């Protein structure tokens, strides 16, 4: 998670100055990010929580 928090802003800085003609790239990038988020959320909800521990 720490690595992701460090790398995400760096990737944003690298990708911000792309030309407007990269519409397909941004569309697929957004779509893949949404799917990855849904999969991640689904995996988090499937794992057993700490309900039994006190």
Secondary structure, DSSP 4 states (H G I P E B T S, - for coil): -HHHHHHHHHHHHHHHT--TT-HHHHHHHHHHHHHHHHHHHHHHHHS--STT--
